[in-house]
Amino acid sequence: MLELLLLQFEQQFGYPFPLRECEDWAEIEVINLVYDCLQKNDPTIRTRPTVNKFPTAPRSKAVMKSDIDAEEEYKNK
């Protein structure tokens, strides 16, 4: 899935996604970030994602906060 999102990112924005900025992240976090960039049509990497767009993906619950916790954290900012 990540490979397809990376290809789509490059097609949409004209340059490859800067994976070096996310090299210590879990794969599901990178997937969520790239997906978010594509959906918002904004290639800017601001922060590590806190909302998991794919909660049924293998291991995603182990590496991401729950959607409820992430929403609360987002509202409190």
N, C-alpha and C positions, 0 to 999 in steps of 0.2 A: 504494500500500500504506500509506504513512504517513497519508494522509487517513482511511482506514478504521480504522486503529489509534487515531487521535485521536478519532474519533467513538465508538469503543468505550470509550475511556478516559472520555470525558464521560458516557456512559451508565452505566458501571460505578461511577464515583466521584461523579457529580453536579456536576462542575465541569470546565472545559476544562484540558487539559494545559498547564503553564506553559512555553511554547516560548521565552520570553525567556531562561530560564536555560540554554538550549542553543543560542543563536543563532550561536555560532562553531563549532559541531560539524558534522561531515559528516552528511548525511541518514541514512546507514546506522547511524550511532551513535545518532541519535534514534530510529530504528525499533527498534533493539535495546533501548534503554532503555524505551520505551513498552511494547513487547512483554513485557519482563521485569516491569514494574509490573503489567500485566494478569495475567500468569501467576501471580505471587506474591500477587495481590490486595492490593498495597501501593503507594499512590500516591507514596511518598516518593522524592525524587531525592537519592541519596547521592553518587555519583561517576559519572564518565564510564565507560560500559561498556567492558570489555576483551575479553569473549567475544562473538564474532559468532554469533548464532543463525541467520543466513542466509548461509552461506559461498558459496553459488552465485549470490547476487544480483550484478548488474553492479556493478563497481568496488568491491565490498565487500572484496576482498583487498588492494586498494591503500590503503584508508583504515583498516583494522582490523589489529591484531596477529593472528598466526595463533592458532588455538585452543590449540595446544600451548604457545606462549609465554604466553598469557593464563592458562592453567591453572597453569603453573609460578609465575607472578607471584602468583596468588591463593593458592597453597599456601604461599608464602614470607612472607605477611603475618601 
